[in-house]
Amino acid sequence: MSQPIKIGIVGVGKIVRDQHLPALAKDQDYRLIAAASRHGKVENIPNFPDIEAMLDAVPELEAVSLCMPPQFRYDAARTALMAKKHVFLEKPPGATVSEVENLKALAAQNGVSLFASWHSRYAPAVEAARMFLSSARISSAAINWKEDVRRWHPNQEWIWAPGGFGVFDPGINALSIATHILPPMFITSAVLDFPENRASPVAARVAFRTSNGLPVTMDLDWLQTGPQSWDILADTDKGAMVLSGGGSKLAVDGKVIHEEPEAEYPMLYRRFAEIVRASVSDVDLAPLQHVADAFMLGKRNVVEAFFD
């Protein structure tokens, strides 16, 4: 059996504590040996203020998992790749498409693996939905992704800053699934709701068409209270498909045909180990490109101020 991959984690925030650390703790393919963060710390391993200090002090690191906000990820990723470390990028992989394209080239030049992780793509019913749609004729599809930002991102100012994505931070999860299970699609129009006191949108309505002309709509809302909605629907010749719960449950004509407990991050780290051992990269930019297109084509609609 191969030796565990010596990995360090950068950016110790909520997603790291909720998902990354538990996944790494249970995975025999890894040994977490260092962490770097301006604010958080991980117990029982050396902690450093930044990635440069971590790499200098722990040269035996083989890989790093970058979990800081996307606006700050490029420099850390470049530093790691130039030091010939394999890099795991939390979603979204960067603030722009072009910077991630550059990271792909740097990974190839330095002979290391780069992984743009899309955790929702690894939700348990996503593959079943892809298989169902691949055998059906689709007439239309819709993405409804509505959640409460105050519940999931309390007091996180970075998501409202330029490059923070706003409602497209959860919306890109929907796009990571849609680009995996639906035919290739392109944005035709969008309306983005910007609170008057924020630099990123709180809601969006986006229209797509697929390469063969089928309509796909996306409705994103960050102010939904009560039950949260993370659904992708498709009308097909084999029935009405609903992929719900962020990809955890698949139903056709109201009958549940696939449902399992969520295990996205363990599967992400399993995939990262695979590409590291195979000396390849996995960097799909389609979800990020759609977000960039929405900002480029979208009509800006100013709405009332948002306060946490």
Secondary structure by P-SEA (a helix, b strand, c coil): cccccbbbbccccccccccaaaaaaaccccccccccccccccccccccccaaaaaaacccccbbbbcccccccaaaaaaaaaabbbbbbcccccccaaaaaaaaaaaaaacbbbbbccccccccaaaaaaaaaaacccccbbbbbbbbccccccccccccccccccccaaaaaaaaaaaacccbbbbccbbbbbcccccccccbbbbbbcccbbbbbbbbbcccccccccbbbbbccccbbbbcccccccccccccccccccccaaaaaaaaaaaaaacbbbbbaaaaaaaaaaaacbbbbbcccccc
